[in-house]
Amino acid sequence: MNKQVNFTTVMDYRQTFTVDIDFEEIKKDLMANADFDDEEVQGTWDDDDLLYEYAWDLIMENPDKYRDQAWGEGDFDNEVVYHDCIL
């Protein structure tokens, strides 16, 4: 089971990011690093707000890995998420 989370951020530049998340990957990460149990992991997978937060944390840890496109020079000091979606 996979989901894709997309973000477009704006300031004086624009960037787009795509995070493909596999349920087994998120389960392994949250159980190992956040001491989540199965029910808490399922809650993260089913709750769009928690999934957005998880995906944004992945982007902040390694933005180059998830960046699709960038227009202009940017940083993350004043990022505004212009658009996001879960597919």
N, C-alpha and C positions, 0 to 999 in steps of 0.2 A: 504494500500500500504506500503510495507516494503522494506528496503534495508539493506544489511549487508556490513560493512566496515571492512577489515582485514588489520593488520599491522604486520610485522615482523621486529624487531629492532635488531641491532648487535653492539657490541663493543668487550669486552673480554668475553662476555656472549651473549645469545640470548633469546629473549622473543617473544611470539606471543600474539596478542590481537584480539578480535572480538567484534565489536559493532553492535548490531542489533538496527536499528532505524526505528521507525514507523513514517509515515508522520504526523499523528495527534500529536504525542509526540513532534516532532521537531517544529511543528507549535505552539503548546502551550508554549513551552520553549522560542522560539524566540520572540513571541508576548508579553509574560509576562516579560522577562528579557532583551531583546535587543530592545524593541519597534519597531519590524518589523511589516509591514503590510502584507496582504495576498500575494501580488505580490513579495515582498522581500523574504518571506518564500518559495514560489514556486521557486524563483531563486536559493536559497540555495539548494533545493532538486534536481533541474535539473543540477546544476553546480558541476561536480565531485570535482574540487579544493576546493570549499566552503564546500562541504560535508566532504571531508577529514579533512579540518581544524576543522569543528565542531566535528567530531568523535575524532580527536586527543585531542581537548580540554577536551572532556569527559574522555578520558584515563588519561590525566594529573591530572584531579580533583580526580579521584579514580581508580588508575591503578589495584588494586587487584580485583575490580569488573569485569574488562574486560580481565584480563590476562588468557590466555589459558594454556600456558606452559612457563617455564623459565629454562634455562640451565646456571648455574653459578650464582654468586651474582652480581646484577646490580643496578644501579641507573639511573637517567635521565640526568646526567650532560653532557654526550657526546653521546647521542643517535643518531644513524644513522638509518633511515628507509631503510631497505634493500629491502623490498618488500611490496606492498600494492595493494589492489584491492577492487572493489565494486561489489557485487553480487546482 
